[in-house]
Amino acid sequence: MKFKAILFDQDGTVADTLPLLAHSVINAIKILSNKKMTLKEVVSYFGPSEDGVMRSFFPEQPENAFKVYLEQYEKLHDEICPAPFPMIKDLLEALSSNGIFVGMVTGKCRQATEISLRKFGLLSYFKVIETGSPDGSDKINGFKRILKQLGMDKSDCLYVGDEPSDIEICRKAGMQIASAAWASTALPKVLEDMNPGMVFYTIEDFKNWILD
C-alpha cells in the first residue's frame, strides 16, 4: 500500500455531523439571546472551532456560551446524527487490520469531536486526534504535529476531507488529499474541478481504491 497513514476529517467525512453542529450553534444562540439565526448565517462563521464561533457571538460570556453549545450538541446528537456514514466502521477496521495508522485532523473542538466518536463507537480507531483552534483553521499545524510524532514524510500520508478548503489547505501543506463527496453537504462539482481524479462518491469506492 502506498500510504502508511490515513488522516480523516470528521464533519462530512466520518459522519454527516455538519447539520448537527450548525443547529447546535443556532439553538445555543437562541437560548442565550433569543436571536434566531439562519443556517446560512451561522455557517458563515465557521472556520474557528466552536468555542471561537460562540466567542464571536458572546464575547462577554464565551465560556458559558460554549457550555450551552456543547449541551445542545449532545442533546440533539441522536436526533440529527444517530450514526456515522454506512461502511465507515468497515473502512476504519480494514485500514487498522492492514497496519495503516489512522488519525483525525478536524477543525471542530475536541469536546464535540469526542462526543461524536464515542456515540458512534469509533473513538478507539483514531490513534491521534488533532482538533481546531478558536482563532481559526489549524489543520496545517495538525498535520505537522502528527507527521513529526510518527516520524513520517508527507508522501506517506493521505488526508480525507469533504471541503474545498481542505484541498487548499493540503496543497499548502504539501499533503495528498482524497475528497469525500458522500455527505449531503458535499459540493461534488467544486471538488472535481479542484481535485480531479481524487473525488470519491461512496466509502466503498474509496475503500477499494485505498486497499488496492
C-alpha positions in Angstrom: 0.0 0.0 0.0 1.3 3.4 -0.9 0.2 5.2 2.3 1.4 4.5 5.8 -1.1 6.8 7.5 -4.6 8.0 6.6 -5.9 11.1 8.4 -9.6 11.9 8.4 -11.7 15.0 8.8 -14.9 14.4 10.9 -17.8 16.6 9.7 -19.0 15.4 6.3 -16.3 12.7 6.1 -16.8 10.3 9.0 -20.4 11.3 9.6 -23.0 13.9 8.5 -22.4 16.0 11.6 -22.2 19.4 10.0 -26.0 19.9 10.3 -25.8 18.9 13.9 -23.0 21.4 14.6 -24.9 24.2 12.9 -28.2 23.5 14.6 -26.5 23.3 18.0 -25.0 26.7 17.4 -28.4 28.1 16.3 -30.1 26.7 19.4 -27.4 28.0 21.8 -27.7 31.5 20.3 -31.4 31.4 20.7 -31.2 30.2 24.3 -28.7 32.9 25.2 -30.0 35.9 23.3 -33.4 34.9 21.9 -32.0 35.7 18.5 -32.9 33.4 15.6 -30.1 32.7 13.2 -30.5 31.0 9.8 -28.3 28.1 8.8 -26.6 30.1 6.1 -25.8 32.9 8.6 -24.3 30.5 11.2 -22.2 28.5 8.7 -20.6 31.8 7.5 -18.9 32.0 10.9 -17.3 28.5 10.7 -13.5 28.2 10.4 -12.6 28.7 14.0 -13.7 25.8 16.3 -17.0 26.1 18.0 -15.6 27.8 21.1 -14.3 30.5 18.8 -17.6 30.7 17.0 -19.5 31.1 20.3 -17.0 33.7 21.5 -17.7 35.8 18.4 -21.4 35.9 19.3 -20.9 36.3 23.1 -17.6 37.9 23.8 -18.8 38.9 27.3 -19.5 35.2 28.3 -17.5 32.9 26.0 -17.2 30.0 28.4 -20.9 29.9 29.2 -21.8 30.2 25.6 -19.5 27.3 24.7 -21.0 25.2 27.5 -24.5 25.8 26.2 -23.4 24.9 22.7 -22.0 21.6 24.0 -25.2 20.8 25.9 -27.2 21.3 22.7 -24.7 19.3 20.6 -25.1 16.3 22.9 -28.9 16.8 23.3 -29.5 16.9 19.5 -27.0 14.3 18.5 -29.2 11.2 18.5 -31.9 13.0 16.7 -29.9 14.7 13.9 -27.0 12.3 13.5 -27.5 9.0 15.3 -24.9 7.1 13.3 -21.8 7.6 11.2 -21.8 7.1 7.4 -22.6 3.5 6.4 -19.4 1.5 5.9 -17.1 4.0 7.7 -16.5 1.5 10.5 -15.7 -1.2 7.9 -13.2 1.2 6.3 -11.5 2.0 9.6 -11.4 -1.7 10.6 -9.8 -2.6 7.2 -7.2 0.2 7.5 -6.3 -0.8 11.0 -6.1 -4.5 10.1 -3.7 -3.7 7.3 -1.3 -1.9 9.6 -2.3 1.6 8.4 -2.1 4.3 11.1 -5.5 6.1 11.4 -5.7 9.6 12.8 -8.0 12.6 12.7 -7.4 16.2 11.9 -10.6 18.3 12.2 -11.5 21.9 12.6 -14.0 21.3 15.3 -13.5 21.4 19.0 -12.1 18.4 20.9 -15.2 18.1 23.2 -17.7 17.8 20.3 -15.3 15.6 18.3 -15.0 13.1 21.1 -18.8 13.2 21.9 -19.5 12.1 18.3 -16.8 9.4 18.1 -17.9 7.9 21.4 -21.5 7.8 20.4 -20.5 6.2 17.1 -18.2 3.7 18.8 -15.3 4.9 16.7 -13.0 6.6 19.2 -10.6 3.7 19.6 -9.8 3.7 15.8 -8.2 7.1 15.9 -4.8 6.9 17.4 -4.2 10.6 17.3 -6.8 13.4 17.1 -5.9 17.0 16.2 -8.7 19.4 16.7 -9.4 23.0 15.7 -8.4 26.4 17.2 -10.8 29.1 18.4 -8.7 31.6 16.4 -9.1 29.9 13.0 -8.1 26.8 11.0 -5.1 25.0 12.4 -5.1 21.9 10.2 -1.7 22.5 8.7 -0.1 22.6 12.1 -2.2 19.5 13.0 -0.6 17.7 10.0 2.9 18.8 11.1 2.4 17.6 14.6 1.2 14.1 13.6 3.9 13.6 11.0 6.6 14.7 13.5 5.1 12.3 16.1 5.1 9.4 13.6 8.4 10.2 12.0 6.8 10.1 8.6 7.2 12.1 5.4 4.3 13.9 3.9 4.3 11.5 1.0 3.5 8.7 3.4 0.2 10.3 4.4 -3.2 10.9 2.9 -5.9 13.2 4.2 -9.6 12.5 3.6 -11.8 15.6 3.7 -15.0 16.9 2.2 -14.5 20.6 1.9 -12.9 22.6 -0.9 -10.9 24.4 1.8 -9.4 21.0 2.7 -8.0 20.8 -0.8 -6.5 24.3 -0.5 -5.0 23.5 3.0 -3.5 20.2 1.8 -1.9 21.9 -1.2 -0.3 24.5 1.1 0.9 21.7 3.4 2.2 19.5 0.6 -0.2 16.8 1.6 -2.1 14.5 -0.8 -5.9 14.5 -0.4 -8.8 12.3 -1.3 -12.0 14.3 -1.5 -15.1 12.7 0.2 -18.2 13.5 -1.8 -20.6 11.2 0.1 -22.1 13.7 2.5 -25.4 15.6 2.0 -23.4 18.8 2.4 -20.7 18.0 -0.2 -20.1 20.0 -3.4 -19.1 17.4 -5.9 -18.6 19.6 -8.9 -16.4 22.0 -7.0 -14.4 19.1 -5.6 -14.0 17.6 -9.1 -12.8 20.9 -10.5 -10.2 21.4 -7.7 -9.1 17.8 -7.2 -9.7 15.8 -10.4 -9.4 12.1 -10.2 -9.3 12.1 -6.4 -13.0 12.5 -5.6 -14.9 9.6 -4.1 -18.7 9.3 -4.1 -19.0 6.3 -1.8 -17.0 5.0 1.1 -16.9 1.6 -0.7 -15.2 3.1 -3.7 -12.6 4.8 -1.5 -12.0 1.6 0.5 -11.5 -0.4 -2.7 -9.1 2.2 -4.1 -7.0 2.6 -0.9 -6.7 -1.1 -0.3 -5.8 -1.9 -4.0 
